[in-house]
Amino acid sequence: MGGRPDDLEDSERYIAIPDKRELDLGKPLVLTFARHHLPDDYDKVREIFNRAGAYARFKDLLEHRGAVDRWYDFEQKATEEALKTWCVDNDIKVSS
């Protein structure tokens, strides 16, 4: 298994995968999860994400509510869907 290709910077051949923020997988995703999975805590989650250090406090809340696994499953599925959509939008064929 090789390292990075020598022509990695060739924008004709390679394209950078966007990060979570570019795919709208940050705060919007958290709020969608809270709305559907932690409706009684929705306002609290929204308040958490109005200050710095939000993810640590959000993870504490998830642990307290026993929802960590549900969050990770939700986040993974949303990430996969966002990346598939991004690939379609960028004419990138995805193999299974």
Backbone hydrogen bonds, N-H to C=O, Kabsch-Sander energy under -0.5 kcal/mol:
donor,donor_aa,acceptor,acceptor_aa,energy
8,L,5,P,-1.3
10,D,7,D,-2.3
11,S,9,E,-1.0
13,R,10,D,-1.4
14,Y,10,D,-2.4
23,L,19,D,-1.3
24,D,21,R,-1.4
25,L,20,K,-3.0
29,L,26,G,-0.5
30,V,26,G,-1.9
31,L,27,K,-2.6
32,T,28,P,-2.0
33,F,29,L,-2.6
34,A,30,V,-2.7
35,R,31,L,-2.5
36,H,32,T,-1.8
37,H,33,F,-3.4
38,L,33,F,-0.6
38,L,34,A,-1.7
41,D,38,L,-1.9
42,Y,39,P,-1.0
45,V,41,D,-2.8
46,R,42,Y,-2.6
47,E,43,D,-2.1
48,I,44,K,-2.5
49,F,45,V,-2.1
50,N,47,E,-1.6
51,R,48,I,-1.3
54,A,51,R,-0.6
57,R,53,G,-1.5
58,F,54,A,-2.9
59,K,55,Y,-2.7
60,D,56,A,-1.9
61,L,57,R,-2.2
62,L,58,F,-2.6
63,E,59,K,-2.5
64,H,60,D,-2.5
65,R,61,L,-2.1
66,G,62,L,-0.7
66,G,63,E,-0.9
67,A,62,L,-3.0
68,V,62,L,-0.5
71,W,67,A,-2.4
72,Y,68,V,-2.5
73,D,69,D,-2.4
74,F,70,R,-2.5
75,E,71,W,-3.3
76,Q,72,Y,-2.4
77,K,73,D,-2.4
78,A,74,F,-2.3
79,T,75,E,-2.4
80,E,76,Q,-2.6
81,E,77,K,-2.4
82,A,78,A,-2.5
83,L,79,T,-2.6
84,K,80,E,-2.4
85,T,81,E,-2.5
86,W,82,A,-2.4
87,C,83,L,-2.5
88,V,84,K,-2.4
89,D,85,T,-2.8
90,N,86,W,-1.4
91,D,88,V,-1.7
92,I,87,C,-3.2
93,K,91,D,-0.6
95,S,93,K,-0.5
